[in-house]
Structure formats: C-alpha cells, structure tokens
C-alpha cells in the first residue's frame, strides 16, 4: 500500500526560536514540543514529568460522591458486592483493580465476566439473575453498563443496586442506577473525557480510599493494571491517561504483580523495557485470548493472583489459547479478504460490511481491525448463527462509526462503542439493508482523498541531528500512543551500508550513511 506523505505545518519560526532558546533545544525538538501545544517551559515540564499529584479530583465526576457513599455503606454492612466487567483487556484489568482494591478494604467482593459466546457484551439478564441467587445487593459495572437501562431496571426490581462505571458513549436513555460514572455523560463536569474503563474504575477507587483516609501510596500497586488496560484500549495517551500510563509502566518494569510477571515471562519479554507498543501487540492479545476463546475469568484470576506458581500456570493457558486464536484469526482474515475482493470494487468502496455464517465471534474484532488497516476503510465483520449476527466494527480516523450506527439503529437489535470501535447485534435479514445505509452515510462523510492512507511526517532531519540530547528527549516524549504518536522523520540522500537483515517476517534492519555519518 502506498502512503501519501503529509507534512505537519511549521509553527512560527520566532516561536520555535523562542522555545528552543528557553530550553536550550534544537529547532527540531522545539518544533516537536510546539506540535503538541507545549509552548511554555511550565507546560513542557508537566509533559515530560507527569506527576501523580496532577491527577484530577475524582469528585469532579458526576455522581461520584453518591457512588462512594453507597460502596462504603456496603463495605461497613458486609454486603455482597459484585464487580461486573467486560471480557476485553480494559474490562478485565478494571475488574481486577476494583476487586483487589475493595478486597483490601475488607469487602465481601466477587466478580462476574459474561461469556462472549453465550451471553455477549455488557450487563445482561443471566448475570443479574445469577447475582440475585447469590444474594448480591450491589453490582458495580466496569467498562460496560452505560447503555444497559433495561438491565439496570431488572436489577432494581430484584432488589440489587447498580453503580455504572463506564467510558463508552451514552445511549438515548441513561440507566436509572444509584450512580452513573462516565465522563462522556452530558453535563458531567469531569475535565478529561477520554479515560479508559479501567481509568474510571481507578478514579472511583481513588475517591473511596481518600474518603476512608488512606494515602495515595495504597493505590500505587494497582497502577500496572491501569497502564495495561489503558494502553490496550487505544485511548488518547494525553492528559490524565499519560500520567497513569507513565507511572504504571514504571511499576510494570520495576516491580510487576505476579500475574503480569508470569505473562512477561511466558511471552519472553523479561529483561526488555516494556512500553505501550509491547502491551498492545504482545501482552494484550494474550490477556484477550481467553475472553475470545473460552472465558475471561481466567484473565482476572491471573491478574489478581498472589501465587507465582498459580500465575505461571494460568499464563501457560493464556499462551496456548493465544496460539489457537492466531490460527483462527489467520483463516478468518483470508476469508474476509476473499469476500472483500469478490463483493467490492476496492477503488470506490468507502466502507466494508462483511457477513458470513459461523465466523468465530471471538476474533471478528481483530479481523475487522486487520481489514480496516489493509484497505484503509471502516470495516464491519458480522458472524451469522441461527439468523442472528454478532458484529464488530473498526473505523479510520475520519469516520465516526458509533454515530453511523446510531443513524441505523432501527436495523439493529443493540449496539455500543465509541468513535473508532463498536459492537452490534443484528437480524440476518437486515444485514443487506445495513450495508446499503452505511454506504450512503459513508458517501457523505468520507472523501476520495480520505481513502488514501497517510503517513504524517514530523520534520526533515539530517543524521547529524541524532545526538545524545536528541535521543534523550525522544524518550521524554514517551509513552507514545494516540494523540502523542511516535514522530516519523525524513532524511534525504541516504545510502545503505552493508547488507540488510530480515527481522521477523516482513521487516528490514539496515545501516545507512549520510555525509559520512
């Protein structure tokens, strides 16, 4: 695939010179800072030294005080508290965090992760009725629940209070829960709207511990979970997310919990510096694998284990299920590519909607991402079984897939998600109409130019620019991720020196020279 190079606009030269002089930096580094809106030494200091003390007051989140009061009441009265989460990495890390945090406070706490194959995503009737049988009086959702108005009504009818702890886009009806914690809810004054589900759960725990008089140091052992869940959910790594991930990575590298240590060991990452990229491409798929192939409860057991032997045993299971998942991924991806080539004119199509009988529902999200990346178009994969389709959608930066699905909600049984990723359930007879409707919507919002993948160029450089100071500052810019991407540089008149080495299956490692350097 050919990429269209897009050069970032050059900030005013006088501003580059000003920030460069103030911080004694090269024009290229000054430009990188200005590209990120860092136009003063104070902002630069906050960026390169993210401090836990700069985290926002959790009570700024709408209904936080109500949620804290209800949970503390449940702790003091010895009520049965159930943490109900999603089966992806964000959900399982969030469940693990709340389970461990409330257990330390003496809570009678258990957790529930729905089975992806039989129950589907989110708060559902089966899990609620199971909680009722077990005499649970308080359910706290993690990474789900914001669209579960009907399910929350069922819980309340059964005498169970619900606190919704989510980060997804709200639907038309906000659940009538004891409290709804979601920065995206209308009128929520929380200053940062892009927390992952585990991030919202951490803010809840932060408020509870603060209310009970515990110092923040009691929460720091949980930051490795926050870093893994936040990085894996591909949320913007700016503002509060950047602070949480930066400190969580430090803990993950220096003193990881038993479960993460065992996972690093089984994936042969011990001894390497763990960064966001390794979380996304190595750790997260292994944690996700059990939710995709069997049951994500194993992931929570791994992440909350205090026994190294138990953690190693579970890590081996995750490794095995991840290998199985990869094989199914590859087969499904080849089938999806064939379907694209048979069904669409890939020069003109602006969105790809693919449906097939009995695709494994646990892998269609991953394959949708691969199809989206291959064709640079929003992609929806739908697995059809007994007349019902379960689908996963992934979108490019220029198309809001959640809004598009909202516009076609009359064709769907249910759906949820956010701008770049969503899940849906649909009757098989509605798939063709959904495809046509989304094609009409995409025609209005995706231009022909948008179909060409772009590569954003931060600056042109010479190899002589890469001195010790330059490389040190590039480390300061980490952790890299959405809205703080690794900068891509262009150097011209380069010659290859010696022979390139093939790394992995499709990468080259080589030495280059420019003007003798």
C-alpha angles and dihedrals in degrees: 000000000000117000126214108227114229117193117211112242113261115249115231109292092229090055091050090051092046097051091040092054094044093053098028093240135144118261090253094056091044088053092050090053093048091048086062093049093255100140101151137050089244093057091044091052092052090048099050094037105042106190127204087219087067093063113119123256104266090218088071086077113095113260093003093129091053091050093048093049092050094048093047089050089052091049093050095044094047093240122170107256121195122200106208115194148168122264098237126090094268090052098044094047090047092050090047091050096051093041092052095040095051093040089057088056091056096260123161091232134164133168138225129199115184119234108253094215101046105024106024128206128339140356106347140177097252093055092045093051090046088054090050091053089053092051095246111169099182130041120190113193122210124200091351142055104075092110096035098100094139093046092050088053089053091051092050091048086056091051096256121133116217131206112193114214109180144132103203127108112282120240125228092279121051111214115257092236130150086256135353115210111191124126089211094062112113113264093016103141095203105133098220117056101180104073116137118237090262088051092056089047090051091052089053091051091045090056093046093050091046091051091051092050100252120143123241089251087076089064099045095087087064095058094090088063091049092051094050095046095044095047092046093052092059094228119157110287095219136103113359094359089058092053094048095045094045093054093038091055090051089055092044090054098043108031115002121181117259095262095051091043089054090048092050088049096049092047091049095242098124110123094024123105105254114224136168093273093056090048092051098043104029114019101033096054090053093050090045094048097078091050089050099043106028128340129335092214086089089062091054091047088052095048094047098041118122093187116086092203092052091046091052091050092052092043088057089054090051090050091052094047091047090056090051090048092051091055092051090045092056094048093047092046092053090049091049093049090050089050091051092050092047097044108034141049094228092202092063108023113105099187131025120217112181128180131179137165116264102356105164104264090211094067106035092093092056092045091048087056091050092049091047091051094045095051100024091231134111109270134199121190118194125193111207122208126164093344096310126102127207112198142188123202129199124183143197123244093263099055129064103216093184092057090047091053090047088057090053098039091121087071095050133078089211140328142179143172139091142276098300104027137030144161128219145178120214140171111252092237090060097054097090092048090049090051092052093046093050091047089055091048093047091051088062098045107031118066125205088250090056089063092068111084113236133213113206112220115207097194147323112261143178121228087243088068091069100087128143093273092051093050092045091054092049086060089051089058091061143129087075123198142113112351089009101057126174105269117248116213132196122218119181135207092032124161127200116240121208121337126324120237123224110234118197113329104314113014134094127212115199146155121241135191134208124180091343094311 
